[in-house]
Amino acid sequence: MKPIFKAHFLKILFFGSMISLLSACTEVKKSEPVIYLIPENYVGSLYIIFNAPNGHPPKYEDGSRVYEIPPSGILVTQMDANEGWIENNQIQYFEVSNANERTPISEDSSLKDKDTTDDGETRTVYVGGLGESGPIYGCTVINQNFTVGTDAEQTDRKNLFSIYDAIKRKNIDEKLFKGMCKNSKDVTSHQ
């Protein structure tokens, strides 16, 4: 039994050393803090499309990126994707009224004392993540998607739509995407 124990110990030591060496060589990129400003009472899918030369210019507030989501629910921005590791306390979601007043929105539907609708349900944000979609006007785009609303609103199919449907339904100006394609001519035809 002793030789088997030694072989097992050596395997663990070898793999542990390899993982330590690989971890030391890998740098973890840290994301910038983020503030999401969402129109008051908006319900459904939201998208942020990055790296659009004709999109909204970068906006910062106290060292945090600011993504001011328009009423369409689709922000096309010049900013690059905010990839990397980020602490939860560096991500803030706000519902913004017409008077520009901000009300925090949570990612946790168990927080019943905040973000409640008239019927007592909690409005939350569900983050879907960062990914690529395409072709959109001939380009593959980097985008982040998420949904906002009560649990019932976020699962109601009428409030959920793909990025392709969002661009068509919300009449997002094709000019915002001009110059996004890296190895092709500027796009002039609809998807």
C-alpha positions in Angstrom: 0.0 0.0 0.0 2.9 2.3 0.6 4.0 2.5 -3.1 0.4 3.3 -4.2 0.2 6.1 -1.6 3.5 7.5 -2.9 2.3 7.4 -6.5 -0.9 9.1 -5.6 0.9 11.8 -3.6 3.3 12.5 -6.4 0.4 12.9 -8.9 -1.3 15.3 -6.6 1.9 17.2 -6.1 2.6 17.3 -9.8 -0.9 18.5 -10.8 -1.0 21.0 -7.9 2.4 22.5 -9.1 1.1 22.7 -12.7 -2.0 24.5 -11.6 0.0 26.9 -9.4 2.4 27.7 -12.3 -0.5 28.2 -14.8 -2.4 30.4 -12.3 0.7 32.5 -11.8 1.1 33.1 -15.5 -2.6 34.1 -16.0 -3.4 37.7 -15.2 -7.0 38.3 -14.0 -8.3 41.4 -15.7 -10.4 43.7 -13.5 -13.4 45.5 -14.9 -14.2 49.1 -14.3 -17.1 49.9 -11.9 -20.4 50.3 -13.7 -23.6 52.3 -13.3 -26.7 51.2 -15.4 -29.4 53.9 -15.8 -32.6 52.3 -16.9 -35.8 54.2 -17.9 -38.4 54.2 -15.2 -41.0 51.4 -15.5 -39.1 49.8 -18.4 -39.9 46.1 -18.6 -38.2 43.4 -20.7 -35.0 42.8 -22.6 -32.2 45.3 -22.6 -29.1 45.3 -24.8 -25.8 47.2 -24.8 -23.8 47.0 -28.1 -20.1 47.8 -27.9 -17.4 49.2 -30.2 -19.7 51.2 -32.5 -17.8 54.2 -33.9 -21.0 56.1 -34.4 -22.6 55.1 -31.1 -23.0 57.1 -27.9 -19.6 58.4 -26.6 -18.2 57.0 -23.3 -19.6 58.5 -20.2 -18.2 58.3 -16.6 -19.3 59.3 -13.2 -17.0 59.2 -10.2 -14.7 56.6 -11.9 -17.6 54.4 -13.0 -18.7 53.6 -16.5 -22.2 54.9 -17.1 -24.5 53.1 -19.4 -27.6 55.3 -19.9 -30.1 53.0 -21.5 -32.5 54.8 -23.9 -36.3 54.2 -23.9 -35.8 51.7 -26.7 -33.9 49.4 -24.4 -30.9 49.3 -26.7 -27.7 51.3 -26.1 -25.2 51.4 -28.9 -22.0 52.8 -27.5 -18.4 53.6 -28.6 -17.1 52.0 -25.4 -15.4 48.6 -25.5 -16.8 45.7 -23.6 -16.1 45.8 -19.9 -14.6 42.4 -19.6 -13.0 40.9 -16.6 -13.7 40.3 -12.9 -15.7 42.8 -10.9 -17.1 42.9 -7.4 -20.8 43.0 -6.9 -20.6 46.3 -5.0 -19.1 48.0 -8.0 -22.2 47.3 -10.2 -25.2 49.6 -9.7 -28.6 49.5 -11.4 -30.9 52.5 -11.2 -34.4 53.2 -12.5 -34.4 56.8 -13.7 -37.6 58.9 -13.7 -38.4 61.7 -16.2 -37.3 64.1 -13.4 -33.9 62.4 -13.5 -34.4 60.9 -10.0 -32.6 57.5 -9.5 -34.1 54.6 -7.6 -31.9 51.5 -7.0 -32.9 48.2 -8.6 -31.5 45.0 -7.2 -30.4 41.8 -8.8 -32.0 39.9 -5.9 -35.8 39.3 -6.0 -35.8 38.3 -2.3 -35.2 42.0 -1.3 -38.9 42.8 -0.9 -38.4 46.2 0.8 -37.0 47.8 -2.4 -38.1 48.2 -6.0 -41.7 47.1 -5.4 -44.5 47.7 -7.9 -48.0 48.8 -7.0 -49.0 45.2 -6.4 -46.1 44.6 -4.1 -43.9 42.6 -6.5 -40.1 43.4 -6.6 -38.6 44.8 -9.8 -35.1 43.3 -10.3 -32.5 43.0 -13.0 -31.4 39.6 -14.4 -28.1 39.8 -16.1 -27.7 37.5 -19.1 -24.0 38.2 -19.9 -21.6 39.3 -22.5 -21.5 37.7 -25.9 -21.3 38.1 -29.7 -24.3 38.2 -32.1 -24.4 38.6 -35.8 -24.8 39.3 -38.5 -26.3 42.6 -37.6 -26.1 44.9 -40.5 -23.4 42.6 -41.8 -21.3 42.6 -38.6 -20.7 40.5 -35.6 -21.3 42.7 -32.6 -20.2 42.3 -29.0 -23.2 42.9 -26.7 -24.4 42.5 -23.2 -28.0 41.6 -22.5 -30.2 41.6 -19.4 -33.8 41.9 -18.4 -35.6 44.1 -15.9 -39.0 43.8 -14.3 -40.8 41.7 -11.7 -40.3 37.9 -11.8 -43.6 37.5 -13.7 -42.7 40.3 -16.2 -39.3 38.8 -16.9 -40.7 35.4 -17.8 -43.5 36.8 -19.9 -42.5 36.1 -23.6 -44.1 39.4 -24.8 -41.4 41.3 -22.8 -38.5 39.2 -24.0 -36.9 39.6 -27.4 -33.6 38.7 -29.2 -31.1 41.3 -30.2 -32.2 40.9 -33.8 -35.9 41.5 -33.0 -34.9 44.4 -30.7 -33.1 46.2 -33.4 -36.0 45.7 -35.9 -38.8 46.4 -33.4 -37.2 49.5 -31.9 -36.1 50.9 -35.2 -32.4 51.3 -34.2 -30.7 53.6 -36.7 -28.5 51.6 -39.0 -26.0 54.5 -39.1 -25.0 53.7 -35.5 -23.5 50.4 -36.9 -21.6 52.0 -39.8 -17.8 51.3 -39.5 -18.2 48.4 -37.1 -17.2 45.6 -39.5 -13.5 45.2 -39.4 -12.8 43.4 -42.7 -15.6 44.5 -44.9 -17.1 47.6 -46.4 -19.4 49.8 -44.4 -22.8 48.3 -44.3 -25.6 49.9 -46.3 -28.2 47.3 -46.4 -30.6 46.1 -43.7 -29.8 42.8 -42.0 
